[in-house]
Amino acid sequence: MNVRLIIDGNNLLHLMHAYAMGKPIGRLALATLVGVHAAKSGRDATVVFDGPPPTGGLAQQFATTGVKVAFSGGRTADDVILDMLRNSGAGPGVDVVSSDRGVQGGARDFGAGVTSCETFAALLLASGEGGEARRRSNRPRPPVSDKDEKPGPPSAPDADRWIRDFGAEELELPPDWQF
């Protein structure tokens, strides 16, 4: 049976940033990474991101990733994912990738399988889709929160470390810019 993946894009993207896997990764790079995995595994995949869809050239680039990419518009990606499950007759042929407890519970209620973003990211790394990220996968993993909400901004020491690690101290920022 060909298992269809529905991926909570921002949830997975946040985790990929937390693992600091190589260069910072954006939505297009994440969709491309998932597309490589989908092609290798023979799975259909849809990545759902929060916010409005891109326009112009960026929209055309998303069409080349090998996966369907959806944007939530004025709704949350979580709501879009749950609507997709409700409207598609989800069941054992669907696997939802999210670490959000609400999305996971809804997916289970619709009979879909659930894979955490941590597990899916490890699968991407182990199968080589992560390129340089695979070499960095031995870094300590961030703790998994028991909370449903997304974490707040980084602490001042973390922000300073990230600025050093990614060379952002060389950026010229507007005088009113604040971290």
C-alpha positions as CSV (number, residue, x, y, z in Angstrom):
1,M,0.0,0.0,0.0
2,N,1.3,3.5,-0.9
3,V,1.2,5.5,2.3
4,R,0.4,9.2,1.7
5,L,2.3,11.7,3.9
6,I,0.7,14.9,5.2
7,I,3.5,17.0,6.8
8,D,3.1,19.9,9.2
9,G,5.6,22.0,7.4
10,N,6.2,24.7,10.0
11,N,6.4,22.2,12.8
12,L,9.1,20.2,10.9
13,L,10.8,23.4,9.7
14,H,11.1,24.6,13.3
15,L,12.7,21.3,14.4
16,M,15.1,21.4,11.5
17,H,16.2,24.8,12.6
18,A,16.6,23.6,16.2
19,Y,18.9,20.8,15.1
20,A,21.0,23.4,13.3
21,M,21.5,21.0,10.4
22,G,23.9,22.8,8.1
23,K,22.8,26.1,6.7
24,P,19.5,27.6,7.8
25,I,16.7,25.8,5.9
26,G,13.7,27.6,4.4
27,R,10.4,26.3,3.2
28,L,11.5,25.7,-0.4
29,A,14.5,23.7,0.8
30,L,12.4,21.7,3.2
31,A,9.8,20.9,0.5
32,T,12.7,19.8,-1.8
33,L,14.2,17.6,0.9
34,V,10.8,15.9,1.5
35,G,10.4,15.5,-2.3
36,V,13.7,13.6,-2.5
37,H,12.5,11.3,0.4
38,A,9.1,10.9,-1.3
39,A,10.7,9.9,-4.6
40,K,13.0,7.4,-2.9
41,S,10.3,5.9,-0.8
42,G,7.6,5.9,-3.5
43,R,5.2,7.9,-1.2
44,D,3.0,10.8,-2.2
45,A,3.6,13.8,0.1
46,T,1.8,17.0,0.9
47,V,3.6,19.7,3.0
48,V,1.3,22.2,4.6
49,F,2.7,25.6,5.7
50,D,1.1,28.4,7.7
51,G,0.4,31.6,5.9
52,P,-0.4,32.8,2.4
53,P,0.9,31.1,-0.7
54,P,3.9,32.6,-2.5
55,T,3.5,34.4,-5.8
56,G,5.6,34.6,-8.9
57,G,8.8,32.8,-9.3
58,L,8.8,31.3,-5.8
59,A,5.4,29.7,-6.4
60,Q,6.8,28.2,-9.6
61,Q,9.8,26.8,-7.7
62,F,7.5,25.1,-5.2
63,A,6.0,23.3,-8.1
64,T,9.3,21.6,-8.9
65,T,9.9,20.1,-5.4
66,G,8.3,16.7,-6.1
67,V,5.6,17.1,-3.4
68,K,2.3,19.0,-3.2
69,V,2.8,22.1,-1.1
70,A,-0.2,23.8,0.5
71,F,-0.5,27.1,2.4
72,S,-3.1,27.8,5.0
73,G,-3.9,31.3,4.0
74,G,-5.8,33.0,6.9
75,R,-6.2,29.7,8.8
76,T,-3.7,27.6,10.6
77,A,-1.8,24.7,8.9
78,D,-3.2,22.5,11.7
79,D,-6.8,23.3,10.7
80,V,-5.9,22.6,7.0
81,I,-4.3,19.3,7.9
82,L,-7.4,18.2,9.9
83,D,-9.7,19.3,7.1
84,M,-7.6,17.3,4.6
85,L,-8.0,14.2,6.8
86,R,-11.7,14.8,7.3
87,N,-12.3,15.3,3.5
88,S,-10.1,12.5,2.2
89,G,-11.4,9.6,4.2
90,A,-8.1,9.2,6.0
91,G,-7.2,5.8,7.3
92,P,-4.3,3.4,7.3
93,G,-3.1,4.8,4.0
94,V,-2.3,8.2,5.4
95,D,0.5,9.1,7.8
96,V,0.6,12.6,9.4
97,V,4.0,14.0,10.3
98,S,3.6,16.5,13.2
99,S,4.8,16.9,16.8
100,D,1.7,19.0,17.6
101,R,-0.5,17.0,20.0
102,G,-3.7,18.4,18.6
103,V,-2.8,17.4,15.1
104,Q,-1.6,14.0,16.3
105,G,-4.8,13.4,18.2
106,G,-7.0,14.5,15.3
107,A,-5.0,12.3,12.9
108,R,-5.6,9.3,15.1
109,D,-9.3,10.1,15.4
110,F,-9.5,9.9,11.6
111,G,-7.6,6.6,11.6
112,A,-4.4,8.0,10.1
113,G,-1.0,7.0,11.3
114,V,1.2,9.5,13.2
115,T,4.9,10.2,13.0
116,S,6.6,12.8,15.1
117,C,8.7,15.4,13.4
118,E,11.7,14.2,15.4
119,T,11.3,10.7,14.0
120,F,10.7,11.9,10.5
121,A,13.8,14.2,10.6
122,A,15.9,11.3,11.9
123,L,14.6,9.2,8.9
124,L,15.5,12.0,6.5
125,L,19.0,12.2,8.0
126,A,19.5,8.4,8.2
127,S,18.6,8.0,4.5
128,G,20.9,10.7,3.4
129,E,18.4,13.3,2.2
130,G,19.9,15.8,4.6
131,G,23.3,16.1,3.0
132,E,25.6,18.0,5.3
133,A,22.9,17.8,7.9
134,R,23.6,14.1,8.4
135,R,27.2,14.9,9.6
136,R,25.8,17.3,12.1
137,S,23.1,14.9,13.5
138,N,25.3,13.9,16.4
139,R,24.6,17.3,18.1
140,P,22.5,17.2,21.2
141,R,18.8,17.0,20.5
142,P,16.6,19.8,21.8
143,P,14.2,18.6,24.5
144,V,10.7,17.7,23.4
145,S,8.2,20.0,25.1
146,D,5.1,18.7,26.8
147,K,3.3,21.9,25.8
148,D,1.1,22.2,22.7
149,E,2.2,25.8,21.9
150,K,5.3,26.7,19.9
151,P,8.3,27.8,21.9
152,G,9.0,31.5,22.4
153,P,12.0,33.4,21.2
154,P,15.5,32.2,22.0
155,S,17.2,33.3,25.2
156,A,19.8,36.1,24.9
157,P,22.8,33.6,25.2
158,D,21.3,31.3,22.5
159,A,20.7,34.3,20.2
160,D,24.3,35.4,20.8
161,R,25.6,31.9,20.0
162,W,23.5,31.7,16.8
163,I,24.7,35.1,15.7
164,R,28.3,33.9,16.2
165,D,27.7,30.5,14.6
166,F,25.9,31.8,11.5
167,G,27.9,35.0,11.1
168,A,25.0,37.4,11.5
169,E,27.2,39.9,13.4
170,E,28.4,41.0,10.0
171,L,24.9,42.0,8.9
172,E,24.0,45.6,8.8
173,L,20.6,45.9,10.4
174,P,18.4,48.9,10.6
175,P,18.8,50.9,13.8
176,D,15.3,50.0,15.0
177,W,15.9,46.3,14.5
178,Q,15.7,44.2,17.7
179,F,16.1,40.5,18.4
